Amino acid sequence: MTGTATDWRVLDGVTTTWFEAPSLVTGAALAVRVLELSDDTTVDLRATGLRVRLSGDDHVDAVSAAARDLGLVGDPTRLQQLGVVLESPDPAVVRPFWQRVLDYAPGPDGGLLDPLRRDPAIEIRRSTDERPLRNRFHLDVVRPAPAVQRAAPGEGSGPYGVRHADPDGNELDLVPGDALGEGSATADWQAVFGAVACYRTTPTQQRELTTAAAALADDAGFPLVIDLRPGLVVLDSGKDQWEAGAHGLQLDFTDLAGRLQTAARQLGATADPGRARFVQLVLDAADVDAVRAFWVAALGYTPDPRAGVSDLHDPRRLDPVLVLQELDVTETERRRQRNRVHLELAVHSGVARTRVDAAVAAGGRLLDESEGCWRVADPEGNDLVVLGGA
């Protein structure tokens, strides 16, 4: 990240900032003004604010001015980006597997990117270290059932028959989603661990649907996720949040989903359910409590408040969910083996060292450091690289 203006930084090669906002409606007002400036801007709208990513620096001043008109100020210190790094003796062999199951696009330096920039990027690096045992990190990927059928690389394994592995043995659970509800009122929605509806739009439809969706969600008191991409609006409940036991509101989410669908159709937006997708990270841990403390501190995440649920969430609902899964303590050799998968966290330079210190204080170990880069391990030896930008 390098500075371009007071409000902005370059994160993952893109000029980016975060604007705190008191409601979806207020955030949507800024989002609409941003979209009027440029059709190729991406906006991630949340109940607490919005992340704006511009294709260049041309509209930085205009977006900041529009935000000030609405009483909003950019805070680049809130920015972070969590990515997945996979090590392989032959990256060219494993890359096609991950591109197929994720439906990602080729990225720079041989990595893979979500074309919509919603789910975490995967970097694939060459490594000749022998690591024959199963990783403690794996991915859960949920896509509509027809997409899973097309992408599934052979017969699945595991307790649910959805586990697959690349040629190096790196695993994911590829899970088929389902329709949300049984009637036509929510026919545009897919249940992919969360409820997701994707709509192809014209620029005018996109702005009007953003405004309408924000108002409907605010009226219901629901923290809807609204992601805006060129020609597309993605409406997302967030993981599990369409279930009454998760959101804790006096609300049947399917009713809200029906109202959102009606608004989208009245505006002429076209549903594109095949785009729905959910990706989360899963880490096996022998001492879940100890490992949880480290990752909460390192990532700035918050634990899921539900009893018996081990999910950790980005409070801004931008970075992927991290799930802690109990590992048999007798698997000592697997616990000693260094993973072929680790995570990399890019944060603002002003908070990078603070995150590292907090992670160490929470039971982690500092393994090595260089200028703007720290490698730390959690209490069970799982690596995290923290990158601090300008």
C-alpha positions in Angstrom: 0.0 0.0 0.0 1.4 3.4 -0.9 -0.3 6.7 -0.3 -2.1 8.6 -3.0 -4.1 11.0 -0.9 -5.0 11.4 2.8 -8.0 9.1 2.6 -6.5 6.5 0.2 -4.0 3.7 -0.1 -3.1 1.2 -2.8 -4.1 -2.2 -1.6 -3.4 -5.3 -3.7 -2.6 -2.9 -6.6 -5.9 -1.0 -6.3 -6.6 2.5 -5.0 -8.7 1.8 -2.0 -10.3 3.3 1.2 -12.9 2.6 3.8 -15.6 5.1 4.8 -17.3 4.6 8.1 -21.1 5.1 7.8 -24.0 4.9 10.3 -26.3 2.9 8.1 -26.7 1.2 4.8 -28.8 4.1 3.5 -26.1 6.6 4.2 -23.4 4.3 2.7 -25.6 3.8 -0.4 -25.9 7.5 -0.9 -22.1 7.7 -1.3 -22.0 4.5 -3.3 -24.4 5.9 -5.8 -22.3 9.1 -6.2 -19.2 7.0 -6.7 -20.8 4.8 -9.3 -21.9 8.0 -11.2 -18.2 9.0 -11.5 -17.0 5.7 -12.9 -18.7 2.5 -14.2 -15.7 0.3 -13.4 -15.5 1.1 -9.7 -16.1 -1.6 -7.1 -17.9 -0.9 -3.8 -18.5 -3.2 -0.8 -21.4 -1.7 1.1 -21.9 -2.8 4.8 -24.1 -1.7 7.6 -21.1 0.0 9.2 -19.5 1.6 6.1 -18.2 0.9 2.7 -15.0 0.0 0.9 -14.4 1.8 -2.3 -11.9 0.5 -4.9 -11.0 2.7 -7.9 -9.4 1.6 -11.2 -7.0 4.6 -10.9 -6.4 7.9 -9.2 -8.6 10.0 -11.5 -11.6 10.1 -9.1 -9.9 10.1 -5.7 -10.5 13.8 -5.0 -14.1 13.7 -6.2 -15.0 10.6 -4.1 -13.4 12.1 -1.0 -15.4 15.4 -1.6 -18.6 13.5 -2.1 -18.0 11.6 1.2 -17.3 14.9 3.1 -20.6 16.3 1.7 -22.3 13.3 3.5 -20.3 13.7 6.6 -18.1 10.7 6.0 -14.3 10.5 6.2 -12.0 7.9 4.7 -10.0 5.8 7.1 -7.3 3.8 5.3 -6.1 2.3 8.6 -9.2 0.1 8.6 -8.1 -1.6 5.4 -6.8 -5.1 5.3 -6.6 -8.0 2.8 -6.4 -11.7 3.7 -5.0 -14.0 1.0 -4.1 -17.7 0.7 -0.6 -18.9 -0.2 -0.2 -22.5 -1.5 3.2 -24.0 -1.9 3.8 -26.8 -4.4 6.8 -28.5 -6.1 5.1 -27.9 -9.4 2.6 -25.0 -9.4 1.5 -25.7 -13.0 0.2 -29.1 -11.9 -2.0 -27.8 -9.0 -3.2 -24.6 -10.6 -5.8 -26.1 -13.0 -7.5 -27.9 -10.0 -8.0 -24.7 -8.0 -9.0 -22.7 -11.0 -11.7 -25.2 -11.9 -13.2 -25.8 -8.4 -13.2 -22.1 -7.5 -14.0 -20.7 -11.0 -11.2 -18.2 -10.5 -9.3 -16.3 -13.2 -5.5 -16.3 -13.7 -3.8 -13.6 -11.8 -0.4 -12.0 -11.8 2.7 -14.2 -11.1 0.7 -17.4 -11.7 -1.8 -16.9 -8.9 -5.6 -17.1 -9.1 -8.2 -14.3 -8.5 -11.9 -14.2 -7.9 -13.1 -12.2 -10.9 -15.5 -10.4 -8.7 -12.9 -9.7 -6.0 -15.2 -11.0 -3.3 -13.4 -14.1 -2.2 -9.7 -14.5 -1.2 -7.0 -14.6 -3.9 -4.7 -17.7 -4.0 -1.0 -17.3 -4.7 0.8 -20.5 -5.7 4.5 -20.6 -4.9 7.2 -23.2 -5.7 8.6 -25.2 -2.8 10.5 -28.5 -2.8 9.9 -29.3 0.9 8.4 -32.7 1.5 5.2 -32.6 3.4 3.4 -35.9 3.0 0.7 -35.5 5.7 -2.6 -33.7 5.4 -2.5 -29.9 5.8 -4.2 -28.3 8.8 -5.6 -25.6 6.5 -8.3 -26.4 3.9 -10.9 -24.4 2.1 -14.7 -24.8 2.1 -16.2 -23.7 -1.2 -20.0 -23.6 -1.8 -21.4 -23.1 -5.2 -24.8 -23.8 -6.8 -25.3 -27.5 -7.4 -25.0 -27.4 -11.2 -21.7 -25.5 -10.9 -20.4 -28.1 -8.4 -21.4 -30.9 -10.8 -19.5 -29.3 -13.6 -16.4 -28.5 -11.5 -16.1 -31.6 -9.2 -12.9 -33.4 -10.0 -14.0 -37.0 -9.6 -15.5 -38.8 -6.7 -15.6 -37.0 -3.4 -14.5 -38.4 0.0 -14.8 -37.5 3.6 -17.9 -37.8 5.9 -20.1 -35.9 3.5 -18.6 -37.1 0.2 -17.6 -33.5 -0.8 -13.8 -33.5 0.0 -11.4 -33.3 -2.9 -7.7 -32.8 -3.2 -5.3 -31.4 -5.7 -2.3 -33.5 -7.0 -0.3 -32.4 -4.0 -3.0 -33.4 -1.5 -4.2 -29.9 -0.6 -7.9 -30.3 0.2 -11.1 -28.5 -0.1 -14.7 -29.3 0.6 -16.7 -28.5 -2.5 -20.3 -28.2 -1.3 -23.4 -27.9 -3.5 -25.8 -25.1 -2.6 -29.5 -25.0 -2.9 -32.4 -22.7 -3.6 -33.4 -20.4 -0.7 -36.9 -21.5 0.1 -39.3 -23.5 -2.0 -41.5 -20.9 -3.7 -41.0 -18.4 -6.5 -40.8 -15.4 -4.1 -37.1 -16.2 -3.5 -36.3 -18.0 -6.8 -33.4 -15.6 -7.5 -31.6 -16.6 -4.2 -29.1 -19.4 -3.6 -28.3 -20.8 -0.1 -24.5 -21.1 -0.2 -23.8 -21.1 3.6 -25.4 -17.7 3.3 -28.2 -16.4 1.1 -27.0 -14.8 -2.1 -28.7 -13.2 -5.0 -26.7 -11.8 -8.0 -28.3 -9.4 -10.5 -26.9 -8.2 -13.8 -27.8 -4.5 -14.2 -27.4 -1.4 -16.3 -25.6 1.5 -14.6 -29.0 3.1 -13.8 -30.5 -0.1 -12.5 -27.4 -0.7 -10.4 -27.7 2.7 -8.6 -31.4 2.3 -8.1 -31.2 -1.2 -6.8 -28.4 -0.2 -4.4 -30.6 2.5 -2.9 -33.7 0.3 -2.7 -31.9 -2.7 -1.2 -30.2 -0.5 1.5 -33.6 1.1 2.4 -35.3 -2.3 2.7 -32.5 -3.8 4.8 -32.3 -0.8 7.1 -36.0 -0.8 7.6 -35.7 -4.5 8.6 -32.7 -3.8 10.9 -30.7 -6.4 8.9 -27.0 -5.9 8.1 -27.2 -6.9 4.5 -24.0 -7.2 2.4 -24.2 -5.3 -0.9 -21.3 -5.7 -3.3 -21.3 -3.6 -6.4 -19.3 -4.6 -9.5 -19.4 -3.4 -13.1 -22.8 -4.5 -14.4 -23.6 -6.5 -11.2 -25.2 -6.2 -7.8 -24.6 -9.0 -5.3 -26.9 -9.2 -2.3 -25.7 -11.4 0.5 -27.0 -12.2 4.0 -23.5 -13.2 5.2 -22.7 -16.7 6.5 -25.7 -18.3 8.3 -27.3 -14.9 8.8 -30.5 -15.9 6.9 -31.2 -18.3 9.8 -33.2 -16.9 12.7 -30.8 -18.4 15.3 -27.9 -16.6 13.8 -29.2 -13.0 13.3 -31.3 -12.9 16.5 -33.8 -10.5 15.0 -37.6 -10.7 14.9 -37.3 -11.3 11.2 -37.8 -14.1 8.7 -35.0 -13.4 6.2 -36.9 -15.1 3.4 -39.5 -12.3 3.7 -36.8 -9.7 3.3 -35.2 -11.7 0.4 -38.6 -11.7 -1.3 -38.9 -8.0 -1.0 -35.4 -7.5 -2.3 -36.2 -9.8 -5.3 -39.4 -7.9 -6.1 -37.4 -4.6 -6.0 -34.8 -6.0 -8.3 -37.3 -7.4 -10.8 -39.3 -4.2 -10.9 -36.2 -2.3 -11.8 -35.6 -4.8 -14.7 -32.5 -6.4 -13.2 -31.7 -9.9 -14.3 -31.0 -12.7 -11.8 -27.7 -14.6 -12.4 -27.8 -17.3 -9.7 -24.8 -19.2 -11.2 -22.5 -16.5 -9.9 -23.3 -17.2 -6.2 -20.3 -18.6 -4.3 -19.0 -18.7 -0.7 -15.4 -19.5 0.3 -14.2 -19.9 3.9 -10.9 -21.0 5.5 -10.8 -23.9 7.9 -8.0 -24.6 10.3 -7.6 -27.8 12.3 -6.5 -27.2 15.9 -5.8 -29.4 18.9 -6.3 -26.6 21.4 -9.1 -24.5 19.8 -9.2 -21.9 22.5 -5.5 -21.1 22.3 -5.4 -21.0 18.5 -8.6 -18.8 18.5 -6.9 -16.2 20.8 -4.0 -15.9 18.3 -6.1 -15.5 15.2 -8.5 -13.0 16.8 -5.6 -10.8 17.8 -3.7 -11.2 14.5 -6.6 -10.7 12.1 -8.7 -8.3 14.2 -11.5 -10.8 13.9 -14.4 -11.4 16.3 -15.6 -14.8 17.5 -19.1 -15.9 16.5 -21.3 -15.4 19.6 -23.3 -18.6 19.1 -22.7 -21.5 21.5 -20.7 -24.3 19.9 -19.8 -22.3 16.8 -16.1 -21.8 16.2 -16.3 -19.3 13.4 -14.2 -16.1 13.4 -15.5 -13.1 11.4 -14.0 -9.9 10.0 -16.2 -7.3 11.7 -16.5 -5.5 8.4 -17.6 -8.7 6.7 -15.0 -8.1 3.9 -12.3 -10.8 4.5 -13.2 -14.6 4.6 -14.6 -16.4 7.6 -12.0 -18.5 9.5 -13.4 -21.7 11.0 -11.5 -23.6 13.8 -12.0 -27.4 13.6 -10.9 -29.7 16.4 -8.0 -31.9 15.6 -7.2 -35.2 17.3 -4.4 -34.4 19.8 -2.8 -37.8 19.0 -2.0 -36.6 15.4 1.4 -35.4 16.6 3.3 -35.8 13.4 0.7 -34.0 11.4 0.8 -31.2 13.9 4.6 -30.9 13.6 4.6 -30.8 9.8 4.7 -27.3 8.3 1.6 -26.6 6.2 1.7 -26.3 2.5 -0.9 -23.6 2.9 -0.5 -20.4 4.9 -2.3 -17.0 5.1 -0.9 -13.6 4.2 -2.5 -10.4 5.7 -1.8 -7.0 4.2 -2.6 -4.1 6.5 -1.8 -0.4 6.9 1.7 0.2 8.0 0.5 2.1 11.1 -1.2 -1.0 12.5 1.1 -3.8 11.2 3.5 -3.9 14.1 0.6 -3.6 16.6 -1.1 -6.7 15.0 2.2 -8.6 15.2 2.7 -7.7 18.9 -0.9 -8.6 19.7 -0.5 -12.0 18.0 2.7 -12.7 19.9 1.1 -11.6 23.2 -1.8 -14.0 22.4 0.5 -17.0 22.3 2.2 -16.7 18.9 5.9 -16.7 18.0 7.7 -14.3 15.8 9.6 -16.5 13.3 11.4 -13.8 11.2 11.0 -10.3 10.0 12.2 -7.9 7.4 11.2 -4.3 6.5 7.4 -4.2 6.4 7.1 -8.0 6.7 6.7 -10.4 9.7 6.2 -14.1 9.8 4.5 -15.3 12.9 3.2 -18.7 14.0 0.2 -19.5 16.1 0.6 -21.8 19.2 0.4 -24.9 17.0 2.9 -23.7 14.3 0.5 -22.5 11.7 2.1 -19.6 9.8 0.7 -16.1 9.1 2.7 -13.5 7.1 1.8 -9.9 8.0 2.7 -7.3 5.3 2.6 -3.6 6.3 2.2 -1.0 3.5 2.7 2.7 3.5 
